[in-house]
């Protein structure tokens, strides 16, 4: 009777342990979850090629990267049964309709932000940033004295650590006088921002910077909103001379190929006030952004030649004056200068944090560096030098507070100022980024697996216990 009870107990324990092990090991934890801002790209790394050239007045950056198709349509309004439906708002992962533009961005520093040269864009990823699983609530950001009331923002975007009293607390912005002094000291990153939809069609880029927030340079940007929130309709439509129907068609937006010489955007030069009484048809499309000429410091960067997607590759060249005369917004490129730069690419109709980033690289104008700019005379760079090739990686939900916390084994190395490059490859950083996306789930599953193992061990001990029981001398089995 006792043996029968033991057998049943062992079988029950083993069954429970095996069931728990199956539950914890058979399902996995890495899966997309839009409700928690989780989407893992199919490819975790991608290549980027770069060339740099300069003449006495201008500096040219040329970028080349692979993309399965070009995404130039961005944030479109489609007419459907009497309403204008939005397609292409920044969302989680790739836009299902392909209506989110490709982009290439570059951060530049002249040594005034020393952490950037060691850790790159990681230092700009603060706590509770937008589209992280723990993103700050818009109402809380809007109520912040500086971010909300002064800047008019409702999201936490990129910021530099010293712009906060506590770098892990996005709320703790230093006072206005300190921010001004930081800017005068060069404590900001110059941000070059090329957009395939919102700037390229007019041969423009966007000129921005990162300080206490991702900010735009002074002046007018290459696009503005084409949405009347009160009337829930566009502000502008195509002039009849450009589009007889005053609109694009949805099937054009969904086409695989782009006619770069055609009209796929709405620009100030051929826009007319929107007419709600026009006979709009289902499938009519009007861009939600109106393109225009940039001005002031924000309009400093332009496309050189034609930025085009050809046979699976984007080829984009940007040009800017080496000295713009705006030292509070731009980094100046001087002879014998050495700079820290970092690149990022958005492709596959993905926006926000679903991009690929590089580790920091050095750039030299007449000085030894990872990437050496080529000096030339004349108006057109010869582009005779070899490409500088780098690998970009998906960074996941890794921010600067995390990297400096006890949860990161390398936090002591960061405290000692040891750079990231000699310690990690781009592939390792990509996998670490994915791991951090699911860190809580991984730890929970590890604990369940441990529990299953302990339960299995207990069942085995119960089953083997009779073999270890003590018998009196001479007692027969």
C-alpha positions as CSV (number, residue, x, y, z in Angstrom):
1,X,0.0,0.0,0.0
2,X,2.8,2.4,0.9
3,X,4.7,1.6,-2.3
4,X,1.5,2.3,-4.3
5,X,1.2,5.7,-2.6
6,X,4.8,6.5,-3.4
7,X,4.5,5.5,-7.0
8,X,1.4,7.7,-7.4
9,X,3.2,10.7,-5.7
10,X,6.3,10.3,-7.9
11,X,4.2,10.1,-11.1
12,X,2.2,13.2,-10.1
13,X,5.4,15.1,-9.3
14,X,7.0,14.1,-12.5
15,X,3.9,15.0,-14.6
16,X,3.6,18.4,-12.9
17,X,7.3,19.1,-13.4
18,X,7.3,18.1,-17.1
19,X,4.1,20.1,-17.7
20,X,5.7,23.2,-16.1
21,X,8.9,22.7,-18.1
22,X,6.8,22.4,-21.3
23,X,4.9,25.5,-20.5
24,X,8.0,27.5,-19.8
25,X,10.1,26.2,-22.6
26,X,7.6,25.5,-25.4
27,X,6.2,29.0,-26.1
28,X,9.1,31.5,-26.0
29,X,9.0,35.1,-24.9
30,X,10.2,37.1,-28.0
31,X,7.0,38.1,-29.8
32,X,5.6,41.3,-31.2
33,X,3.1,43.1,-28.9
34,X,1.9,46.5,-30.2
35,X,0.1,47.2,-27.0
36,X,3.5,47.3,-25.2
37,X,5.3,49.0,-28.1
38,X,7.1,45.8,-29.0
39,X,8.1,44.9,-32.6
40,X,11.3,43.2,-33.5
41,X,12.7,43.7,-37.0
42,X,13.3,40.7,-39.1
43,X,16.9,41.9,-39.7
44,X,18.8,43.1,-36.6
45,X,21.7,44.7,-38.5
46,X,22.3,46.4,-41.9
47,X,25.2,47.9,-43.8
48,X,25.8,51.6,-44.5
49,X,28.4,53.2,-46.8
50,X,29.6,56.7,-46.4
51,X,31.9,59.2,-48.2
52,X,32.8,62.7,-47.1
53,X,34.4,65.5,-49.2
54,X,34.9,69.2,-48.7
55,X,36.0,72.3,-50.5
56,X,36.9,75.6,-48.9
57,X,33.2,76.5,-48.4
58,X,31.1,73.4,-48.2
59,X,31.2,69.9,-46.8
60,X,29.4,66.9,-48.6
61,X,28.2,63.7,-47.0
62,X,27.2,60.8,-49.3
63,X,25.2,57.9,-47.9
64,X,24.3,54.6,-49.5
65,X,22.2,51.8,-48.0
66,X,20.1,48.9,-49.1
67,X,16.3,49.0,-49.0
68,X,13.9,46.5,-50.6
69,X,11.7,49.4,-51.9
70,X,11.6,53.1,-51.6
71,X,9.1,54.6,-49.1
72,X,8.4,58.3,-50.0
73,X,4.8,58.6,-49.1
74,X,4.4,59.9,-45.6
75,X,1.3,60.6,-43.5
76,X,-1.4,60.5,-46.1
77,X,-5.2,61.4,-46.0
78,X,-7.5,59.0,-47.9
79,X,-11.1,60.0,-48.6
80,X,-13.5,57.2,-47.5
81,X,-17.2,57.5,-47.3
82,X,-17.3,61.2,-46.5
83,X,-14.3,61.2,-44.1
84,X,-10.5,61.8,-44.5
85,X,-8.8,58.8,-42.9
86,X,-5.2,59.1,-41.8
87,X,-2.5,56.6,-43.0
88,X,1.1,56.8,-41.8
89,X,1.0,58.2,-38.3
90,X,4.1,57.1,-36.4
91,X,3.3,53.7,-35.0
92,X,4.8,50.5,-33.7
93,X,7.0,48.9,-36.2
94,X,6.4,49.1,-40.0
95,X,3.4,51.0,-41.2
96,X,1.0,48.4,-42.7
97,X,0.2,50.6,-45.7
98,X,3.8,51.5,-46.4
99,X,3.0,55.2,-45.8
100,X,6.0,56.1,-43.7
101,X,9.1,57.7,-45.3
102,X,12.6,56.4,-45.4
103,X,15.2,58.5,-43.6
104,X,18.9,58.9,-42.9
105,X,20.2,60.9,-39.9
106,X,23.6,61.9,-38.6
107,X,24.6,63.2,-35.2
108,X,27.8,65.4,-35.2
109,X,29.9,66.6,-32.3
110,X,33.2,68.5,-32.1
111,X,34.3,67.1,-28.8
112,X,32.1,69.2,-26.6
113,X,30.0,66.2,-25.6
114,X,32.7,63.7,-24.8
115,X,30.4,60.8,-23.9
116,X,29.1,60.8,-27.4
117,X,32.5,59.8,-28.8
118,X,32.6,56.8,-26.5
119,X,28.9,55.6,-26.5
120,X,27.2,57.3,-29.4
121,X,23.5,57.7,-29.5
122,X,23.0,55.7,-26.4
123,X,23.6,58.9,-24.4
124,X,20.6,60.6,-26.0
125,X,18.1,57.8,-25.0
126,X,16.7,59.0,-21.7
127,X,14.2,57.4,-19.4
128,X,10.6,56.9,-20.4
129,X,11.1,57.9,-24.0
130,X,8.3,57.7,-26.5
131,X,7.5,54.3,-27.8
132,X,9.4,52.6,-25.0
133,X,7.2,50.2,-23.1
134,X,7.3,52.5,-20.1
135,X,6.9,55.8,-22.1
136,X,5.9,58.8,-20.2
137,X,2.2,59.8,-20.3
138,X,1.6,62.8,-22.7
139,X,-0.4,64.7,-20.0
140,X,2.6,64.4,-17.6
141,X,5.0,65.7,-20.2
142,X,2.7,68.5,-21.3
143,X,2.5,69.6,-17.6
144,X,6.3,69.8,-17.3
145,X,7.4,73.4,-16.9
146,X,10.1,73.3,-19.5
147,X,9.1,70.4,-21.9
148,X,5.4,71.1,-21.9
149,X,4.9,74.7,-21.0
150,X,8.0,76.2,-22.7
151,X,8.6,73.9,-25.6
152,X,5.0,72.8,-26.1
153,X,5.9,69.1,-26.2
154,X,4.0,66.1,-25.0
155,X,6.6,63.3,-25.5
156,X,10.0,62.6,-24.1
157,X,12.4,62.5,-27.0
158,X,16.2,62.5,-27.2
159,X,18.1,64.5,-24.6
160,X,21.6,64.9,-23.3
161,X,22.4,63.7,-19.7
162,X,23.7,67.0,-18.3
163,X,20.5,68.7,-19.3
164,X,18.9,67.0,-16.3
165,X,19.7,67.4,-12.6
166,X,19.4,63.6,-12.6
167,X,20.0,62.0,-16.0
168,X,17.6,59.1,-15.2
169,X,14.8,61.5,-14.5
170,X,13.4,63.3,-17.7
171,X,11.4,65.7,-15.5
172,X,14.5,67.2,-13.8
173,X,15.4,69.7,-16.5
174,X,18.1,72.2,-15.4
175,X,17.1,75.9,-15.3
176,X,17.0,78.0,-18.4
177,X,20.3,79.8,-17.5
178,X,22.2,76.5,-17.2
179,X,20.7,75.3,-20.6
180,X,21.8,78.5,-22.2
181,X,25.3,78.2,-20.8
182,X,25.5,74.6,-21.9
183,X,24.6,75.6,-25.5
184,X,27.2,78.4,-25.5
185,X,29.8,75.8,-24.4
186,X,28.9,73.6,-27.3
187,X,27.0,71.0,-25.2
188,X,24.7,69.8,-28.0
189,X,24.7,67.5,-31.0
190,X,24.1,68.7,-34.5
191,X,21.4,66.6,-36.2
192,X,21.3,66.2,-40.0
193,X,17.9,64.8,-40.9
194,X,17.1,63.8,-44.5
195,X,13.5,62.7,-45.1
196,X,12.4,60.9,-48.3
197,X,8.9,62.2,-48.1
198,X,9.0,65.5,-46.2
199,X,12.1,67.1,-47.6
200,X,13.7,65.2,-50.5
201,X,11.2,66.1,-53.2
202,X,12.3,69.8,-52.9
203,X,16.0,68.9,-52.6
204,X,16.1,69.7,-48.9
205,X,17.1,68.2,-45.6
206,X,16.1,69.2,-42.1
207,X,18.6,70.8,-39.7
208,X,18.0,70.0,-36.0
209,X,19.9,69.5,-32.8
210,X,19.8,67.5,-29.6
211,X,20.2,69.3,-26.3
212,X,17.5,69.1,-23.5
213,X,15.2,67.8,-26.2
214,X,15.3,67.0,-30.0
215,X,15.0,70.6,-31.2
216,X,14.8,72.2,-34.6
217,X,17.2,75.0,-35.7
218,X,15.8,78.5,-36.0
219,X,14.0,79.4,-39.1
220,X,11.4,77.5,-41.3
221,X,11.5,73.8,-41.8
222,X,10.9,72.0,-45.1
223,X,7.3,71.0,-44.3
224,X,4.3,72.1,-42.3
225,X,0.9,70.5,-41.4
226,X,-1.8,70.2,-44.0
227,X,-4.6,69.3,-41.5
228,X,-7.4,71.4,-40.2
229,X,-8.2,69.7,-36.9
230,X,-11.3,71.6,-36.2
231,X,-12.9,70.9,-39.6
232,X,-11.3,67.5,-39.8
233,X,-10.2,68.0,-43.4
234,X,-7.0,69.1,-45.3
235,X,-6.1,72.8,-45.5
236,X,-4.7,72.6,-49.0
237,X,-5.2,70.4,-52.1
238,X,-3.5,70.1,-55.5
239,X,-4.0,72.8,-58.1
240,X,-6.0,71.6,-61.1
241,X,-3.1,72.3,-63.4
242,X,-1.1,69.7,-61.5
243,X,-3.8,67.1,-60.7
244,X,-7.2,67.6,-62.4
245,X,-8.9,65.7,-59.6
246,X,-7.1,67.9,-57.0
247,X,-5.8,64.6,-55.4
248,X,-3.6,61.6,-55.7
249,X,-5.2,58.1,-55.9
250,X,-4.7,55.4,-53.2
251,X,-3.6,52.9,-55.8
252,X,-0.7,55.2,-56.7
253,X,0.3,55.4,-53.1
254,X,0.2,51.6,-52.9
255,X,2.3,51.0,-56.0
256,X,5.6,49.3,-55.6
257,X,7.6,51.7,-57.8
258,X,7.9,55.5,-57.4
259,X,8.1,57.9,-60.2
260,X,10.6,60.3,-58.8
261,X,10.1,62.7,-61.7
262,X,6.3,62.8,-61.1
263,X,4.2,64.5,-58.5
264,X,3.9,62.3,-55.4
265,X,3.9,65.2,-52.8
266,X,2.0,68.4,-52.2
267,X,4.2,71.6,-52.2
268,X,3.4,75.2,-51.4
269,X,4.1,76.2,-55.0
270,X,1.2,74.2,-56.5
271,X,-1.3,74.0,-53.6
272,X,-4.6,75.8,-53.5
273,X,-7.0,76.2,-50.6
274,X,-9.0,73.0,-49.9
275,X,-12.6,72.9,-51.3
276,X,-14.9,70.7,-49.1
277,X,-17.6,71.0,-51.8
278,X,-15.5,69.3,-54.5
279,X,-16.8,66.0,-55.7
280,X,-14.4,63.9,-53.7
281,X,-14.2,60.2,-54.5
282,X,-13.4,57.2,-52.3
283,X,-9.6,56.6,-52.7
284,X,-8.7,60.2,-53.3
285,X,-5.5,61.0,-51.3
286,X,-4.0,64.3,-50.1
287,X,-0.7,64.4,-48.2
288,X,-1.1,65.5,-44.6
289,X,2.1,67.6,-44.9
290,X,2.7,70.6,-47.1
291,X,6.3,70.9,-48.4
292,X,7.9,74.3,-48.7
293,X,11.3,76.0,-49.0
294,X,13.3,76.0,-45.7
295,X,14.8,79.2,-44.4
296,X,17.2,80.4,-41.7
297,X,19.4,78.0,-39.8
298,X,16.9,75.1,-40.3
299,X,17.3,75.4,-44.0
300,X,21.1,75.1,-44.1
301,X,21.3,71.5,-45.4
302,X,20.4,70.7,-49.0
303,X,20.4,67.6,-51.2
304,X,23.3,67.7,-53.7
305,X,22.3,66.3,-57.1
306,X,19.3,64.0,-56.8
307,X,18.8,61.6,-54.0
308,X,17.3,58.5,-55.5
309,X,16.5,54.8,-54.9
310,X,17.8,52.7,-57.7
311,X,17.9,48.9,-57.9
312,X,17.5,48.3,-54.2
313,X,19.7,51.1,-52.9
314,X,19.3,54.6,-51.7
315,X,22.1,57.0,-52.7
316,X,21.8,60.4,-50.9
317,X,24.3,63.3,-50.8
318,X,23.8,66.2,-48.5
319,X,25.7,69.5,-48.5
320,X,26.1,72.3,-46.1
321,X,28.3,75.3,-45.5
322,X,31.3,74.3,-43.3
323,X,30.7,77.4,-41.2
324,X,27.0,78.4,-41.0
325,X,27.6,81.3,-38.6
326,X,25.2,79.6,-36.1
327,X,27.5,78.2,-33.3
328,X,24.5,77.6,-31.0
329,X,22.8,75.3,-33.5
330,X,25.5,73.8,-35.8
331,X,28.9,72.3,-35.5
332,X,31.5,74.0,-37.8
333,X,33.8,71.8,-39.9
334,X,37.3,73.4,-39.7
335,X,40.5,72.5,-41.4
336,X,42.4,70.0,-39.2
337,X,39.2,69.3,-37.2
338,X,38.3,66.0,-35.8
339,X,34.7,65.1,-35.1
340,X,32.6,62.3,-33.6
341,X,29.7,61.2,-35.8
342,X,26.9,58.6,-35.6
343,X,24.5,57.4,-38.2
344,X,20.9,56.1,-38.3
345,X,18.6,54.8,-41.0
346,X,14.9,54.3,-41.1
347,X,13.6,51.9,-43.8
348,X,10.8,49.4,-44.4
349,X,8.2,52.1,-43.6
350,X,9.2,52.2,-40.0
351,X,9.4,55.3,-37.8
352,X,10.3,56.4,-34.3
353,X,12.7,54.1,-32.4
354,X,12.5,51.3,-35.1
355,X,15.6,52.4,-36.8
356,X,19.2,51.1,-37.2
357,X,22.0,53.0,-35.5
358,X,25.8,53.0,-35.6
359,X,28.4,53.1,-33.0
360,X,30.3,56.4,-33.0
361,X,33.0,57.0,-35.5
362,X,35.6,59.7,-35.8
363,X,35.8,62.0,-38.8
364,X,38.9,63.9,-39.8
365,X,39.4,66.9,-42.0
366,X,43.1,66.6,-42.7
367,X,43.6,64.5,-39.6
368,X,43.8,60.8,-39.0
369,X,40.4,59.3,-38.1
370,X,38.1,56.4,-38.8
371,X,36.6,58.3,-41.7
372,X,38.7,60.8,-43.5
373,X,37.1,63.6,-45.6
374,X,38.6,64.2,-49.0
375,X,39.6,67.8,-49.8
376,X,38.9,69.0,-53.4
377,X,38.5,72.2,-55.4
378,X,35.6,73.1,-57.5
379,X,31.8,72.6,-57.1
380,X,31.4,68.8,-57.5
381,X,33.2,66.2,-55.3
382,X,35.0,63.6,-57.4
383,X,34.0,60.7,-55.1
384,X,37.2,58.9,-56.1
385,X,37.9,57.6,-52.6
386,X,36.8,54.2,-51.3
387,X,33.5,53.9,-49.3
388,X,33.7,53.9,-45.5
389,X,31.6,50.9,-44.6
390,X,29.9,50.5,-41.2
391,X,27.3,48.2,-39.7
392,X,24.1,49.6,-38.2
393,X,22.1,47.7,-35.6
394,X,18.7,47.7,-34.0
395,X,19.2,49.2,-30.5
396,X,16.0,47.9,-28.8
397,X,14.9,49.4,-25.5
398,X,18.3,50.3,-24.2
399,X,18.7,53.7,-22.6
400,X,21.4,55.7,-20.8
401,X,19.9,55.2,-17.3
402,X,19.9,51.4,-17.8
403,X,23.5,51.3,-19.0
404,X,24.6,53.2,-15.9
405,X,22.6,51.1,-13.5
406,X,23.4,48.0,-11.6
407,X,21.3,46.0,-14.1
408,X,24.1,46.5,-16.6
409,X,27.3,44.5,-16.0
410,X,29.3,47.1,-17.9
411,X,28.2,50.1,-15.8
412,X,31.5,50.2,-14.0
413,X,33.3,50.4,-17.4
414,X,31.1,53.4,-18.3
415,X,31.9,55.0,-15.0
416,X,35.6,54.7,-15.8
417,X,35.0,56.2,-19.3
418,X,35.8,53.0,-21.2
419,X,34.3,53.2,-24.8
420,X,31.8,50.6,-26.0
421,X,33.5,49.7,-29.3
422,X,36.4,47.5,-28.1
423,X,33.9,45.5,-25.9
424,X,30.9,44.8,-28.1
425,X,30.2,44.2,-31.8
426,X,27.1,45.5,-33.5
427,X,25.6,42.0,-33.6
428,X,26.0,41.7,-29.8
429,X,24.5,45.1,-29.2
430,X,21.5,44.2,-31.4
431,X,20.8,41.0,-29.5
432,X,21.3,42.8,-26.2
433,X,18.7,45.3,-27.3
434,X,16.2,42.6,-28.0
435,X,17.0,40.9,-24.7
436,X,16.2,44.2,-22.9
437,X,12.9,44.4,-24.7
438,X,11.8,41.2,-23.0
439,X,13.9,41.3,-19.9
440,X,11.0,40.9,-17.5
441,X,9.5,38.0,-19.4
442,X,12.9,36.3,-19.7
443,X,13.5,36.6,-15.9
444,X,10.0,35.3,-15.2
445,X,10.5,32.3,-17.5
446,X,13.9,31.6,-16.0
447,X,12.2,31.4,-12.6
448,X,9.5,29.1,-13.8
449,X,12.1,26.9,-15.4
450,X,14.1,26.8,-12.2
451,X,10.9,25.8,-10.3
452,X,10.2,23.0,-12.8
453,X,13.7,21.7,-12.3
454,X,13.5,21.7,-8.5
455,X,10.1,20.0,-8.6
456,X,11.5,17.3,-10.9
457,X,14.4,16.8,-8.5
458,X,12.0,16.5,-5.6
459,X,9.9,13.9,-7.5
460,X,13.1,11.9,-8.2
461,X,14.2,12.0,-4.6
462,X,10.7,10.8,-3.4
463,X,10.9,8.0,-5.9
464,X,14.4,6.9,-4.9
465,X,13.9,7.4,-1.1
466,X,13.0,3.7,-0.4
467,X,16.4,2.7,-1.8
468,X,18.1,4.9,0.8
469,X,16.0,3.9,3.8
470,X,17.8,2.4,6.8
471,X,17.4,-1.3,7.6
472,X,18.3,-3.2,10.7
473,X,21.2,-5.6,10.4
474,X,20.1,-8.9,9.2
475,X,16.7,-7.6,7.9
476,X,15.7,-9.1,4.7
477,X,14.5,-6.9,1.8
